Amino acid sequence: MRGQVSRPVMPDLAAKAGGTVDLVIGASDGAIGFFRFRFARRLATSESMQRKGVDMDKQKILIVGGSSGMGLALARRCLEEGADVIIAGRGEAKLDAARDDLGRPDALETAAVDIGREHEVAALFERIGRLDHIVSTAAAIEGAYQLLPEIELEAAQRVVESKFYGPLLIAKHGAPKLPPTGSLTFVSGIAAYRPAARGAVVAAVNAALEGLVRALAVELAPIRVNAVSPGWVDTPIWAFVAGEKKNETLAAMAKRLPAGRVGRPEDIADAIRFLMGNGFTTGETLQVEGGHRLV
């Protein structure tokens, strides 16, 4: 036995389609075979589906840690998209070098700040005023990668100040400068998931930062707060981790990773750019680690 029933359905959907919508049910041996919707023309794509993310043209973006590595790559990306960018960091010499490298004096400012000192963070935000997005890639880990008997509290405190207290102060003083559509994005790291000997302090601080991100996403809503967790990325920070064995260490990891290579600063910049632009992502930690957690 074969049969077919056709009748107009969902008149509201038909109106949006600009034509008739038929529901066609095919039956064979008493069983419904399939459903098929037939439209006079394709449904108009909604505005939200058309959007590819927030347009960065003329957006004002603060990047703490923007003088090198991931932050520098993000600054370059945002400038290319037409944003006005402020890069901030502790070292004025590095900021000057980054400014020369980026070569966009019309759209780029620099600001010297120690984000572990609240009065400097407060002064920074008071000076720069309104912002659309805030990012921090800052990490002061020099001396922190040591076995427990050799670790010095001062080195551990620098990590905490740059990767926990710093983001906390940035959120405290920066959030009031953001619109409801704005975002805060921080950088944690693979050590929170795959800790190793000598990495206890960094692993703990990365995990704490991700907890802070989730809490801030609730407290500061609708401002979005997220983190990116990079794997092993070839940046200058590796001089403090592996010293003269940097290239050898990164090459060995590249052979282990499913991605077949270690990360580049641009990989992390892409991930941060996604989080800045996606209006439906908050309280998340985006893993960008080449499959490191799988090996």
FENJO-V878019 format. One record per residue. RES is the residue in one small letter. SS is DSSP state (A for helix, B for strand, O for the rest). PHI is phi as a letter, one per 30 degrees, with the letter a starting at -180 (* if undefined). OMEGA is omega in radians with two decimals (NA if undefined). Layout:
res->{RES:RES}
ss->{SS:SS}
phi->{PHI:PHI}
omega->{OMEGA:OMEGA}
This chain:
res->{m:r:g:q:v:s:r:p:v:m:p:d:l:a:a:k:a:g:g:t:v:d:l:v:i:g:a:s:d:g:a:i:g:f:f:r:f:r:f:a:r:r:l:a:t:s:e:s:m:q:r:k:g:v:d:m:d:k:q:k:i:l:i:v:g:g:s:s:g:m:g:l:a:l:a:r:r:c:l:e:e:g:a:d:v:i:i:a:g:r:g:e:a:k:l:d:a:a:r:d:d:l:g:r:p:d:a:l:e:t:a:a:v:d:i:g:r:e:h:e:v:a:a:l:f:e:r:i:g:r:l:d:h:i:v:s:t:a:a:a:i:e:g:a:y:q:l:l:p:e:i:e:l:e:a:a:q:r:v:v:e:s:k:f:y:g:p:l:l:i:a:k:h:g:a:p:k:l:p:p:t:g:s:l:t:f:v:s:g:i:a:a:y:r:p:a:a:r:g:a:v:v:a:a:v:n:a:a:l:e:g:l:v:r:a:l:a:v:e:l:a:p:i:r:v:n:a:v:s:p:g:w:v:d:t:p:i:w:a:f:v:a:g:e:k:k:n:e:t:l:a:a:m:a:k:r:l:p:a:g:r:v:g:r:p:e:d:i:a:d:a:i:r:f:l:m:g:n:g:f:t:t:g:e:t:l:q:v:e:g:g:h:r:l:v}
ss->{O:B:B:B:B:B:B:B:O:O:A:A:A:A:A:A:A:O:O:O:B:B:B:B:B:B:B:B:O:O:B:B:B:B:B:B:B:B:B:O:O:O:O:O:O:O:A:A:A:A:O:O:O:O:O:O:O:O:O:B:B:B:B:B:O:O:O:O:A:A:A:A:A:A:A:A:A:A:A:A:O:O:O:B:B:B:B:B:B:O:O:A:A:A:A:A:A:A:A:A:A:A:O:O:O:O:O:B:B:B:B:B:O:O:O:O:O:A:A:A:A:A:A:A:A:A:A:A:O:O:B:B:B:B:B:B:O:O:O:O:O:O:O:O:O:O:O:A:A:A:O:O:A:A:A:A:A:A:A:A:A:A:A:A:A:A:A:A:A:A:A:A:A:A:A:A:A:B:B:B:B:B:B:B:B:B:B:O:O:A:A:A:O:O:O:O:O:O:O:A:A:A:A:A:A:A:A:A:A:A:A:A:A:A:A:A:A:A:A:O:O:O:O:B:B:B:B:B:B:B:O:O:B:O:O:O:O:A:A:A:A:O:A:A:A:A:A:A:A:A:A:A:A:A:A:A:O:O:O:O:O:O:B:O:A:A:A:A:A:A:A:A:A:A:A:A:A:O:O:O:O:O:O:O:B:B:B:B:O:O:O:A:A:A:O}
phi->{*:b:a:b:b:b:a:d:b:h:e:d:d:d:d:d:d:i:a:d:c:c:c:c:c:c:b:b:h:i:c:d:c:a:c:b:c:c:c:d:a:d:d:d:d:d:e:d:d:d:d:c:k:d:d:d:e:i:d:c:b:c:b:d:j:d:c:a:h:d:d:d:d:d:e:d:d:d:d:d:d:j:d:c:b:c:c:b:a:d:c:d:d:d:d:d:d:d:d:d:d:d:i:b:d:d:b:b:b:b:b:d:a:c:d:d:c:d:d:d:d:d:d:e:d:d:d:d:i:e:b:c:b:b:b:b:c:d:a:c:c:e:i:d:d:b:d:e:d:c:d:c:e:d:d:d:d:d:d:d:d:d:c:b:d:e:e:d:d:d:d:d:c:d:e:d:c:c:d:e:d:d:b:b:b:c:b:c:l:d:e:d:c:b:d:b:e:i:c:d:d:d:d:d:d:e:d:d:d:d:d:d:e:d:d:d:d:d:d:c:e:d:e:c:b:b:b:c:c:d:d:d:b:d:b:e:d:d:d:d:c:c:i:d:c:e:d:d:d:d:d:d:d:e:d:d:d:e:d:i:a:d:d:c:e:d:d:d:e:d:d:d:e:d:d:d:c:d:d:c:b:a:i:c:c:d:d:b:b:i:i:e:d:c:b}
omega->{3.14:-3.14:3.12:3.10:3.13:3.09:3.10:3.10:3.04:-3.10:3.12:3.09:3.13:-3.13:3.13:-3.12:-3.12:-3.13:-3.08:3.03:3.13:2.99:-3.12:3.13:3.08:-3.12:3.09:-3.12:3.07:-3.10:3.08:-3.04:-3.09:2.99:3.08:3.06:-3.12:-3.07:3.05:3.00:-3.05:3.09:3.08:3.12:-3.11:-3.14:-3.10:3.12:-3.13:-3.08:3.09:-3.09:-3.10:3.07:-3.08:-3.12:3.12:3.00:-3.13:-2.96:3.03:3.10:3.08:-2.99:-3.04:-3.11:-3.14:2.99:-3.08:-3.13:3.10:3.11:3.11:3.11:3.13:-3.13:-3.10:3.10:3.11:3.14:3.05:-3.13:2.93:-2.95:2.98:3.04:-3.07:3.12:-3.08:-3.01:-3.12:3.13:3.11:3.10:3.12:3.13:3.12:3.12:3.10:-3.12:-3.09:2.98:3.13:-3.08:-3.14:-3.04:-3.03:3.01:3.04:-3.14:3.09:-3.12:2.97:-3.02:3.03:-3.13:-2.99:-3.10:3.10:3.11:3.13:3.14:3.12:-3.10:3.08:-3.10:-3.00:3.03:-3.02:3.08:3.03:3.14:3.10:3.13:2.99:3.03:-3.03:3.10:3.10:-3.02:-3.14:3.13:-3.06:-3.13:-3.13:2.98:-3.01:-3.13:-3.09:-3.05:3.09:-3.07:-3.14:3.11:3.11:3.14:3.10:3.10:-3.13:-3.12:-3.07:-3.01:3.06:3.13:3.11:3.07:3.10:-3.14:3.08:3.12:-3.11:-3.04:-3.11:-3.09:3.12:3.13:-3.07:3.01:3.10:3.12:-3.07:-3.11:2.97:3.13:-3.13:-3.10:3.07:3.11:-3.06:-3.11:3.10:-3.08:-3.13:-3.11:3.13:3.04:-3.08:-3.07:-3.05:-3.08:-3.10:3.12:-3.11:-3.10:3.09:3.13:3.12:3.13:3.13:3.03:3.09:3.14:-3.13:3.14:3.14:3.11:3.09:-3.04:-3.03:-3.12:0.23:3.00:-3.10:-3.14:-3.10:3.05:2.93:3.09:-3.13:2.93:3.12:-3.09:-3.10:3.11:-3.13:-3.10:-3.13:3.05:3.12:-3.09:-3.02:3.11:-3.11:-3.13:-3.10:-3.07:3.12:-3.12:-3.14:3.13:3.12:3.11:3.14:-3.14:-3.11:-2.98:3.04:3.14:3.08:3.12:2.98:-3.07:3.03:3.11:-3.13:3.08:-3.11:3.07:3.10:-3.11:3.12:3.12:3.08:-3.10:3.08:-3.00:-3.07:-3.04:-3.10:3.12:3.08:-3.12:-3.04:2.95:-3.10:-3.12:3.11:-2.93:3.04:-3.11:-3.06:-3.10:-3.12:-3.05:NA}
